[in-house]
């Protein structure tokens, strides 16, 4: 059921762009820390301020769920957002394997002096662990 696996590398003192992932077949990814996944590397999640601006033309899903995220597949895949278009709603530190939504805008900030490496495992469909 694994769709693809990627090594995510964030250089030291770098803010990874705020984005939604691309090639989404299932809206969750299992992220596994490999190297330098500490409290110096924070993953943040965002809501889009003007949601109608970013809804894809081919999507008829314009409902917004209770957490104010756009419904799955209504944001363009692989889209990069400007900071002024989003508002941070949550964050976490990847210090243990974590399952999270990749269709919600997110970014990684590495404030440390070493590169951060993690493994991102994407699935085709629901997986029972």
Backbone bond lengths (Angstrom), bond angles and torsions (degrees), N, CA, C in turn:
res aa  C-N    CA-C-N  psi(-1)  N-CA   C-N-CA  omega(-1)  CA-C   N-CA-C  phi
1 X - - - 1.455 - - 1.524 113.38 -
2 X 1.318 118.19 -1.71 1.462 121.21 178.03 1.524 109.06 -74.47
3 X 1.321 116.19 129.42 1.459 121.49 179.18 1.527 111.02 -88.54
4 X 1.324 116.34 -48.74 1.456 120.29 174.40 1.522 110.56 -161.44
5 X 1.333 114.70 165.14 1.456 122.42 -179.84 1.528 107.04 -132.54
6 X 1.324 116.22 136.09 1.463 120.22 179.51 1.524 109.90 -135.66
7 X 1.325 115.51 146.12 1.455 121.14 170.23 1.527 106.05 -92.34
8 X 1.338 116.15 124.16 1.464 121.79 179.77 1.519 107.79 -101.38
9 X 1.318 115.86 119.46 1.454 122.23 -177.35 1.523 109.24 -115.67
10 X 1.333 116.23 123.55 1.468 121.41 177.21 1.525 107.66 -119.05
11 X 1.321 116.74 116.66 1.471 120.14 -179.19 1.524 112.12 -64.20
12 X 1.331 117.38 161.12 1.464 120.70 178.25 1.530 111.31 -61.99
13 X 1.332 114.83 146.77 1.467 122.65 177.82 1.525 112.49 52.86
14 X 1.330 115.94 44.26 1.468 121.30 -175.97 1.524 110.44 -130.69
15 X 1.333 116.06 137.55 1.462 122.47 171.01 1.519 107.61 -99.99
16 X 1.331 116.19 115.25 1.450 121.01 175.69 1.516 107.27 -68.97
17 X 1.330 120.45 140.45 1.471 120.88 -177.06 1.530 112.62 -58.67
18 X 1.324 115.60 149.28 1.467 121.61 175.03 1.522 106.38 -72.56
19 X 1.335 116.84 123.92 1.462 119.83 -172.34 1.518 111.92 -154.86
20 X 1.324 114.85 165.59 1.461 122.26 163.48 1.526 105.39 -104.84
21 X 1.325 116.86 149.05 1.459 119.78 -178.58 1.526 110.95 -73.26
22 X 1.305 115.33 163.76 1.460 121.16 179.59 1.519 109.60 -110.52
23 X 1.321 116.30 168.21 1.472 123.53 -176.43 1.524 111.20 54.65
24 X 1.323 116.63 47.66 1.467 120.60 -178.97 1.524 109.76 -82.36
25 X 1.328 116.04 116.05 1.462 120.55 171.94 1.526 109.89 -105.20
26 X 1.314 115.49 -19.19 1.458 123.37 -179.47 1.527 105.68 -151.31
27 X 1.336 119.03 134.58 1.472 119.61 -167.44 1.527 116.91 -79.41
28 X 1.328 117.98 17.18 1.462 120.37 179.46 1.522 110.62 -126.02
29 X 1.326 115.24 150.76 1.454 121.78 175.78 1.522 108.01 -133.39
30 X 1.319 115.80 141.19 1.462 120.76 172.89 1.520 106.84 -95.59
31 X 1.328 116.22 115.56 1.463 121.53 -179.92 1.518 109.39 -104.72
32 X 1.312 114.52 130.34 1.463 121.63 -174.86 1.535 108.77 -121.99
33 X 1.337 117.32 123.88 1.469 118.99 179.14 1.522 111.08 -67.55
34 X 1.344 115.58 139.70 1.465 120.85 177.62 1.529 110.61 -117.41
35 X 1.349 115.42 -53.13 1.461 119.16 -174.76 1.520 110.42 -147.71
36 X 1.317 116.29 134.39 1.456 124.02 177.24 1.533 113.02 57.25
37 X 1.284 116.73 36.51 1.472 121.01 175.23 1.525 106.60 -92.80
38 X 1.325 114.63 89.63 1.458 121.99 -173.09 1.524 108.81 -128.20
39 X 1.305 115.92 -172.58 1.468 120.73 176.56 1.525 112.20 -73.79
40 X 1.326 117.37 1.10 1.466 120.97 172.67 1.520 111.53 -88.79
41 X 1.343 117.28 -4.94 1.462 121.32 -179.85 1.524 108.94 -125.89
42 X 1.310 115.68 106.31 1.466 121.87 -173.90 1.529 110.78 -109.18
43 X 1.326 115.79 134.42 1.468 122.14 172.15 1.519 107.40 -100.08
44 X 1.334 115.97 127.30 1.469 121.26 -179.96 1.517 109.98 -115.86
45 X 1.332 115.25 148.37 1.465 122.41 176.13 1.514 108.70 -116.61
46 X 1.326 115.53 149.80 1.460 121.12 -172.90 1.518 111.41 -133.56
47 X 1.331 115.06 153.81 1.458 120.18 166.59 1.522 107.02 -106.99
48 X 1.304 115.28 150.64 1.455 121.33 -179.67 1.522 108.04 -84.83
49 X 1.320 117.46 130.13 1.469 121.39 -177.40 1.525 111.80 -68.21
50 X 1.320 117.74 -48.54 1.465 122.00 179.30 1.524 107.08 -111.35
51 X 1.324 115.60 85.31 1.459 120.83 -170.90 1.522 113.60 -64.12
52 X 1.301 117.92 -35.92 1.462 120.66 -179.82 1.527 111.82 -61.06
53 X 1.306 117.49 -28.43 1.465 122.88 -178.79 1.526 112.20 -62.40
54 X 1.335 116.63 -28.69 1.459 120.49 -172.72 1.522 114.93 -112.10
55 X 1.319 118.24 1.22 1.463 119.37 178.86 1.519 108.37 -69.06
56 X 1.311 116.27 131.19 1.463 119.93 -176.51 1.521 110.82 -66.56
57 X 1.306 115.20 149.67 1.461 120.95 -177.44 1.512 112.16 -65.31
58 X 1.324 117.65 -31.62 1.460 120.45 -177.16 1.523 112.97 -89.26
59 X 1.310 117.82 5.37 1.462 120.93 -178.34 1.519 110.55 -100.39
60 X 1.311 115.58 132.65 1.461 118.99 174.29 1.527 110.48 -101.66
61 X 1.343 117.01 5.90 1.459 121.27 -179.71 1.516 109.31 -91.99
62 X 1.313 116.99 95.02 1.459 120.90 -178.94 1.523 111.74 -111.47
63 X 1.321 116.92 10.93 1.458 120.33 178.09 1.515 109.53 -74.86
64 X 1.293 116.08 149.28 1.459 121.99 177.26 1.524 106.75 -116.30
65 X 1.312 117.38 129.27 1.454 119.49 -176.98 1.525 111.40 -80.55
66 X 1.323 116.15 -178.94 1.463 121.46 -171.51 1.526 113.73 -64.51
67 X 1.328 118.91 -23.03 1.466 120.72 179.34 1.525 110.90 -92.05
68 X 1.325 116.74 6.77 1.456 122.69 177.35 1.528 112.83 69.94
69 X 1.342 117.16 20.55 1.457 120.73 170.96 1.520 106.92 -84.57
70 X 1.293 117.38 150.89 1.452 118.91 169.08 1.520 107.74 -69.89
71 X 1.315 116.02 146.87 1.459 119.35 178.24 1.532 109.76 -61.19
72 X 1.322 115.58 153.13 1.458 121.98 178.74 1.526 110.66 -49.73
73 X 1.304 116.05 135.88 1.452 125.93 174.99 1.527 114.02 75.59
74 X 1.305 119.80 9.42 1.455 119.37 176.40 1.527 111.44 -95.21
75 X 1.326 117.46 -17.90 1.463 120.71 172.88 1.527 107.89 -92.45
76 X 1.326 116.87 148.74 1.467 118.45 179.26 1.520 111.08 -67.08
77 X 1.325 116.75 140.68 1.461 120.88 176.97 1.522 109.57 -69.99
78 X 1.311 115.03 142.92 1.450 120.25 175.56 1.520 114.34 66.65
79 X 1.309 116.75 21.74 1.457 119.78 -178.31 1.524 110.22 -83.94
80 X 1.331 116.56 139.69 1.458 122.53 175.35 1.521 108.00 -103.93
81 X 1.335 116.27 130.15 1.457 122.75 -177.15 1.523 110.79 -104.98
82 X 1.308 116.11 145.05 1.454 121.46 172.33 1.525 108.46 -80.69
83 X 1.315 117.47 149.83 1.455 122.42 -178.20 1.532 112.03 -56.99
84 X 1.328 117.58 -35.82 1.470 119.98 -178.59 1.535 112.85 -71.37
85 X 1.348 118.25 -12.45 1.464 121.45 -179.93 1.524 113.45 -92.61
86 X 1.334 117.42 -4.63 1.463 120.66 -174.82 1.528 111.28 -134.24
87 X 1.324 114.34 166.04 1.468 121.99 175.95 1.525 107.79 -134.64
88 X 1.336 117.21 129.09 1.467 120.54 -179.88 1.522 110.10 -65.17
89 X 1.337 115.99 132.71 1.473 120.60 -179.51 1.523 112.66 -118.64
90 X 1.337 117.26 -18.33 1.458 119.11 -178.40 1.526 108.50 -167.38
91 X 1.329 115.69 164.18 1.463 120.54 176.18 1.523 109.31 -157.65
92 X 1.317 115.46 163.02 1.468 121.03 175.99 1.522 109.29 -157.41
93 X 1.321 115.52 167.19 1.457 122.84 176.82 1.525 107.76 -111.38
94 X 1.313 117.06 126.60 1.460 121.78 -178.73 1.528 109.39 -79.21
95 X 1.333 115.53 83.91 1.462 120.12 178.88 1.533 111.16 -111.70
96 X 1.333 115.68 -3.54 1.465 122.69 174.46 1.523 107.61 -150.55
97 X 1.331 119.03 159.34 1.467 119.89 179.90 1.537 110.60 -53.57
98 X 1.332 115.19 136.19 1.459 121.17 -174.57 1.520 109.93 -139.44
99 X 1.320 115.93 136.32 1.453 122.90 175.70 1.517 107.61 -100.44
100 X 1.339 117.35 124.25 1.457 118.13 178.33 1.522 111.88 -145.67
101 X 1.340 114.91 165.64 1.461 121.91 -177.61 1.521 110.61 -79.70
102 X 1.321 114.58 126.43 1.455 120.48 -178.95 1.523 112.61 -96.55
103 X 1.331 116.60 -3.13 1.471 119.62 176.78 1.526 111.18 -94.39
104 X 1.324 117.05 0.62 1.460 122.99 174.14 1.530 106.96 -96.85
105 X 1.322 119.29 132.89 1.463 119.95 -179.83 1.536 111.54 -54.32
106 X 1.327 115.71 134.61 1.462 121.24 -178.10 1.523 109.82 -151.20
107 X 1.328 114.83 163.24 1.461 121.29 177.51 1.521 108.90 -151.76
108 X 1.324 115.11 166.40 1.459 121.67 177.69 1.522 107.83 -126.02
109 X 1.320 116.30 132.31 1.458 120.55 174.53 1.517 108.41 -116.54
110 X 1.321 115.61 121.41 1.455 121.83 177.42 1.528 107.41 -105.23
111 X 1.315 116.33 101.93 1.468 120.55 179.92 1.531 112.56 -89.53
112 X 1.330 115.96 0.08 1.465 120.13 -178.07 1.517 113.07 -85.54
113 X 1.322 114.80 -178.25 1.463 121.49 -178.65 1.521 113.28 -100.89
114 X 1.341 117.34 6.54 1.462 121.72 178.97 1.525 109.82 -125.85
115 X 1.305 114.59 152.73 1.454 121.32 176.71 1.527 109.90 -63.18
116 X 1.334 117.00 144.54 1.469 122.12 176.02 1.516 108.30 -107.35
117 X 1.332 116.85 130.96 1.460 122.56 178.07 1.520 110.23 -122.70
118 X 1.324 114.97 135.79 1.461 120.29 173.99 1.512 108.90 -143.14
119 X 1.304 115.52 163.06 1.454 122.65 178.76 1.516 107.63 -108.26
120 X 1.322 117.41 130.15 1.460 122.62 178.59 1.525 108.14 -113.30
121 X 1.333 116.14 116.87 1.464 121.89 -179.28 1.528 108.08 -109.08
122 X 1.321 115.41 121.53 1.466 120.57 -179.43 1.512 109.83 -111.68
123 X 1.314 114.32 146.98 1.461 120.81 -173.50 1.523 111.50 -115.21
124 X 1.326 115.54 160.13 1.467 121.64 175.13 1.518 111.56 -81.83
125 X 1.332 115.57 -29.23 1.458 121.25 -172.60 1.535 107.97 -161.17
126 X 1.330 115.79 -178.20 1.472 120.58 178.68 1.515 110.69 -56.11
127 X 1.321 115.46 140.22 1.462 121.95 178.63 1.519 107.19 -125.64
128 X 1.324 115.84 135.73 1.456 119.75 175.91 1.519 107.99 -93.55
129 X 1.363 115.21 126.10 1.450 120.06 179.13 1.503 110.82 -99.70
